[in-house]
């Protein structure tokens, strides 16, 4: 359970860092990804994209 939590946190971080490049692929804009503005700052929490990319990574590692 802790491994999945670490993976999800790392995926959120990676998606946040590479968000401009991933925007062309529509990753980070899926239903379930939260976008909101608070105190003049924009926050993006790509929950659905993180789960999707985690499943893809799991499938790739499982195939190896």
PyMOL commands that set and color helices and strands:
alter all, ss='L'
color gray80, all
select helices_A, chain A and resi 2-17+19-25+47-63
alter helices_A, ss='H'
color red, helices_A
select strands_A, chain A and resi 34-38+41-45
alter strands_A, ss='S'
color yellow, strands_A
deselect
rebuild
show_as cartoon
